[in-house]
Amino acid sequence: MVRIVISGPPGSGKTTQAKLIAEHYGLKYFSAGRIFREIAQQRGLSLEELSIIALRDPSIDLEVDRKTYEMAREDNIVIDGHLAAWIVNDLVDYRIYITAPLTLRILRIASRDNKSIEEAFRETVIREHAQKKRFIEFYGIDINDLSIFDIVINTKQIGIKEAFEIIKKALEDKL
């Protein structure tokens, strides 16, 4: 029985690693970002637009966080979300933070989402600023404080396989 959460900024590689962990260990996978995307889609908004609206409307984050918290109570699960680790910190066994420099993340997002670099940059910077502001205002959580994490990985110099090997080694020692 294990519960793992992976957090980090957009384009860092957290979703890739979360899916690899879930597949490798036969765990369920849950994405908090998918819930946010579903809300945006239901409202006919871009992620950037919903992020700006969420600055004034805490119900958006509360809905995402409620569903994430519900899922974190399940056994044998990997939860993936930019801010999820702070929300489910008390429920999970292992917390992983994946990061990368902004310029690299922008390139990854532009490629992944088939967007221009300018569009990916604007959207990412607005989303990250809005998230940081909302989490301080709504929860009193500083997302720059990584002290809750068991492992922090910067994917700037390492590939997907290397990052996964580091995570596997850390998890095997813990499990």
N, C-alpha and C positions, 0 to 999 in steps of 0.2 A: 504494500500500500504506500503510494508516494504522490505528492503534489509538488509540482515545479512551476515556477513563474519566471518568464523571461520578459524583461523590459528593456527599453532603450529608444532612442530617437528614430524617426522615419529613415529608412534606407540604410540602417546600420547592419542588417542581417539577422535581426531577432526572429522574424517569421520563418526564415529558412532554417535557422537552428532549432526553433521550437518544433517545426514539422519533422525534422530529422530525428530529434529526441523521441517524439511521439512514435514515429515509425520504428525506430531501433528498439525501443523498450516496450512496444505494444501498448502505449498509453493513448487515452483520448486527447484530442486537441481542441482548444477553444481560443478564438481570437476576439479580444475586446474591440479591436479596430473594425472588425466586421460589423459589430453592432452599431458603431458610430457611422460607418458607411451606409448601413441599412437605413438609419434615421435620415441621413442626408438624401439618399435616394427617394425615400418615402415623401420627403418634403420638396423634392425637385431642386436640391441645392448641391453645390460643390462642397468638398471637404473644407475648403478655405472659407466659404460662406457660412457653413454650419459652425466652424470654429469661432467666427466673429460673433454669431448669434449666441453661442454658448457662453460668451463673456458676460452677457446680460441675463441668460436663462440657465440657472443651475440645474434645472430638471433634466437637461440633456445629459450632462455628466452623471447625474444621480441615476438615471436609467441604465446607462452603460455600466456604471459601477455596481449597481444592484445585481444585474445579470452576471457580471464577472464574479462577484462575491458568492452568488448562488452556485456557480460552476466550481469555484474553488473549494466548496464543501464536498465535492465528489472525490472519490478515490481514484488513483491512477490516472492523473490528468496533467497535461502541460497547458498552461495559460500563457498567451502571448498578448502583450499590450504595452503601449508606450509608457503608461503610468500604472499599470496593473499591480506591480509589486508593492507599491505603497498602500494600495487598497486591500490587498489580500495577505499582507505581510504576516498576520497572526495565524493564518490558516495553512500556509504552505511549508513544506519541508526544506525547499531549496530555492534560492533566489539568484538569478543570473542576469547580469546587465551586459548588453552588447552595444558597442558604440563605434563610431568612425568619425573622422573629420567631416565638417559640413560640406566641403567641396566634393569629396568622394561620395557622400550620401546624395548630393544633388545629382551627380552623374548617374548614380545607380537608379534613382527615382525617375529621372528623365528617360533612361533606357527602359526600365521596367514598365512605366506607364505610358510610353510612347508620347512624351511631352517634350517641348523645347526646354533647353537648359534654363532660360529666363523664366518660363512658366513654373518649372519645378522649383527653382530658387524662391520665387515669390510665394508660392503656395506653402512650401516647407517652412520658410522663415515666419510667415504669418501664423501657421498652425502651431509651431513651436513656441512662439511668443504668447499666443493665446493660451496654450496649455499651461505654460509656466505661470502666467498671471492667474488663471483660474485655480490652479492647485494651491497657490499661496493664499488667495482670497477665500476660496470655498473650504479648504481643508487645513490650511496652515502648514502645508508640506512643501519643502524646498527640494525640487527634483534634481538639484545639483549635489545634494547630499547623498552619496552612494553608500553610506555606512551600513545600510540594511542588507546589502548584497553579499552573498557568499563568494561570488566570483565576478570579476569585471574583465571583459575582453574587448580590446580595441582591434577591429578587423582591418585596419589600414594596411598592415604589412602581411597579413595572413589570409589565406583563402578559406573557402567554405569547409573543406576537409580538415584543414589544420585547426580551425576553430572548433569543429565538432570533436576532434580527437582530444582537445583540451577539456571540453565539457564532459565527454565520456569518462575521462580519467578522474575528473573531480567528482562526478556522480557515482562512479564505481567505488571510490574511496568512502563516500558518504553513505551509499546504499549497502 
